[in-house]
Amino acid sequence: GGAGGHGGGGGADPLAQACTSACAMQTGLSCQDATCHDDCVADASAGAGQSCKSQYTALLECEAKVPASGWICSSDEDVPEVADGQCMTTLCAWACCVSSLITTSDVWSRCLPVCG
């Protein structure tokens, strides 16, 4: 459970804001996701994503600072992801938390040595 963001007039949900910013960086990619923002929010709302929401939000806040040149399309799934070396600390903290269920295979192979 936990309280949702139902306050009046306050700041937007940090996760939603981070999704907006991170999605904006992916628009130049051939694999860009037309429903990026909705998918981004959904990834933190279900199953493993829910329990790893703080790690995911931290990752997105890092990704939001990665320029378009720092993004690639994943080799297996053809979805946007940050290139190797970008946001490694937050990326792997999230990847280790959700295990290989949600991550792309590229990200999982990058972070597996960290996750142990």
C-alpha positions as CSV (number, residue, x, y, z in Angstrom):
1,G,0.0,0.0,0.0
2,G,1.2,3.5,0.9
3,A,-0.4,6.8,0.2
4,G,-0.7,7.9,-3.4
5,G,-0.2,11.4,-4.7
6,H,-3.7,12.7,-4.1
7,G,-2.9,16.0,-2.4
8,G,-4.3,19.2,-3.8
9,G,-2.1,21.5,-5.9
10,G,1.1,20.0,-4.7
11,G,4.1,18.8,-6.7
12,A,3.6,16.1,-9.2
13,D,4.6,12.5,-8.4
14,P,8.4,12.3,-8.6
15,L,8.2,9.1,-10.6
16,A,5.8,10.6,-13.2
17,Q,8.1,13.6,-13.5
18,A,11.2,11.4,-13.9
19,C,9.4,9.4,-16.6
20,T,8.5,12.5,-18.5
21,S,12.1,13.7,-18.4
22,A,13.7,10.3,-19.3
23,C,11.2,9.7,-22.1
24,A,12.0,13.1,-23.6
25,M,15.6,12.0,-24.1
26,Q,14.6,9.0,-26.2
27,T,12.7,10.7,-29.0
28,G,15.6,10.5,-31.5
29,L,15.8,6.7,-31.5
30,S,14.4,4.5,-34.2
31,C,13.0,2.3,-31.4
32,Q,11.4,5.1,-29.4
33,D,8.3,4.0,-27.5
34,A,5.2,6.0,-28.5
35,T,3.6,5.3,-25.1
36,C,6.9,5.7,-23.2
37,H,5.4,7.7,-20.3
38,D,2.5,5.3,-19.6
39,D,4.8,2.3,-19.9
40,C,7.4,4.0,-17.7
41,V,4.9,4.6,-14.9
42,A,3.4,1.1,-15.4
43,D,6.8,-0.5,-14.9
44,A,6.9,0.9,-11.4
45,S,3.4,-0.1,-10.5
46,A,3.2,-3.9,-10.9
47,G,4.9,-6.9,-9.3
48,A,8.6,-6.5,-8.9
49,G,8.5,-3.0,-10.1
50,Q,6.4,-1.8,-7.2
51,S,8.9,-3.1,-4.6
52,C,11.8,-1.5,-6.5
53,K,10.1,1.9,-7.1
54,S,12.6,4.0,-5.2
55,Q,15.5,2.4,-7.2
56,Y,13.6,2.9,-10.5
57,T,12.9,6.6,-9.7
58,A,16.6,7.2,-9.0
59,L,17.5,5.5,-12.3
60,L,15.0,7.6,-14.2
61,E,16.3,10.8,-12.6
62,C,19.8,9.8,-13.8
63,E,18.5,8.9,-17.3
64,A,16.8,12.3,-17.6
65,K,20.3,13.8,-17.6
66,V,21.7,11.5,-20.3
67,P,21.8,13.3,-23.6
68,A,20.2,11.7,-26.7
69,S,23.7,10.5,-27.8
70,G,23.9,8.4,-24.7
71,W,20.9,6.2,-25.6
72,I,20.8,3.1,-27.7
73,C,18.2,0.6,-28.9
74,S,18.7,-2.7,-27.0
75,S,20.1,-5.5,-29.1
76,D,17.5,-8.2,-28.3
77,E,14.3,-6.3,-27.5
78,D,14.8,-3.2,-29.7
79,V,13.7,-0.8,-26.9
80,P,15.4,2.4,-25.7
81,E,18.0,2.1,-23.0
82,V,21.0,4.1,-21.9
83,A,24.3,3.1,-23.4
84,D,26.9,1.0,-21.5
85,G,28.6,3.2,-18.9
86,Q,25.6,5.5,-18.4
87,C,23.9,5.6,-15.0
88,M,25.6,2.3,-14.0
89,T,25.1,2.7,-10.3
90,T,21.4,3.4,-10.4
91,L,20.8,1.1,-13.3
92,C,22.3,-1.8,-11.6
93,A,20.7,-1.1,-8.2
94,W,17.4,-1.3,-10.0
95,A,18.3,-4.3,-12.2
96,C,19.5,-6.3,-9.1
97,C,16.3,-5.4,-7.3
98,V,13.9,-6.5,-10.1
99,S,16.3,-9.3,-11.2
100,S,16.1,-10.3,-14.9
101,L,12.3,-10.1,-15.1
102,I,11.9,-6.5,-16.3
103,T,15.4,-5.5,-17.5
104,T,16.6,-5.9,-21.1
105,S,19.1,-8.7,-21.7
106,D,21.8,-6.0,-22.4
107,V,21.2,-4.4,-19.0
108,W,21.1,-7.7,-17.2
109,S,24.4,-8.8,-18.7
110,R,25.9,-5.4,-17.8
111,C,24.7,-5.6,-14.2
112,L,25.0,-9.3,-13.5
113,P,28.6,-9.0,-12.2
114,V,27.4,-6.3,-9.8
115,C,24.3,-8.2,-8.6
116,G,26.4,-11.3,-8.0
